[in-house]
C-alpha cells in the first residue's frame, strides 16, 4: 500500500512538472523570424518554416491587404517577444497594428504567409498579386529571369551600280 501511494505521488509530481513547463513556455511566448535557403535564394521564414512575404502595395500606415485578402495572405502575428534567428537581423524587426491586429514587420514591411504554400512548393506565392518573399536585407526577392541571347547573321548583296537592296 505504501508503495502504491509513493507511485501515485511521484506520478502526480511528474504531471505537475510537465504542466509547469507548459505554463512556463506559454507565459513567455515569442514570435520567431529566421531564414532558409530556397530556389529563390535565402529568404525569411516563420517558426513553422513557412515563407514570409511582403506586399508591394503596402505603404506606411496603409495596409493594401484587408478583408478577404487576409484569408489568403495571413499576416505574421506578433505574439510576445519578436526574435530573429539564422540570417534574420533583429535590428530590422518591428511590429505594427493593422487590420489583423499586431503584426510583425521587417525593414518596415508587414510580413505575411501564403495559405497555398506547402512542402513541395514552399514559395508558391512568389510574385502573386504583388507579394514577394523577403530577403534577410529586408527587400523583396524576385524570381531570377532567364535571359536568352540570339545571334543573327545577315548578308547584303550589292546590286550592280553599288546600291544595297532596300535603300
Steps between C-alpha positions, in 0.01 A plus 500: 500500500780740587667419171177583311469838678863577411438419131187718493685785668793475257272489195311804630825690542601403147169626364536825692852541364378456143214741557739753653735472203209550262377800697851641517539492123149642451576778746787622278387447141702636212473545127804383305625624162781291352647420157513208259662423164259454209508512122452877542808529723500562876162627620316562826280236662289470814538251786304238300727533197246691288630758255446862605385748236459875470218670310650752258172696515534566876596856588583639846182501712300358207448128459402402147407145611172514694180296524501187283865559408598425860351150470736420212795701636487469881733749670767380742344594832728649763457284808723577794861583425598520131833324443742454209699183426724374221578779254203715607603829662342598831563867417257474204218343704208703628124494542206700376126487551293427193165352402597159648640639825863526609717386206875436469690730265844460344677807367165678542302248289217303663568126455249252356480126434317341204237230562589303184869458586589139581808279540509422127469866401598714802512825300188463284384852594810662346398782265127440539287813535802711599623268780869411508722294730716714730881489499707527821583857397128586506435537128273302273643196326404458139535189290815489293405562142651294226669702233531372149758631263447449133741569225394572148708528188402704201657525162462792269556480134577803297303554188688595195576866532599479868156522662394284797152345453226686687671840504 
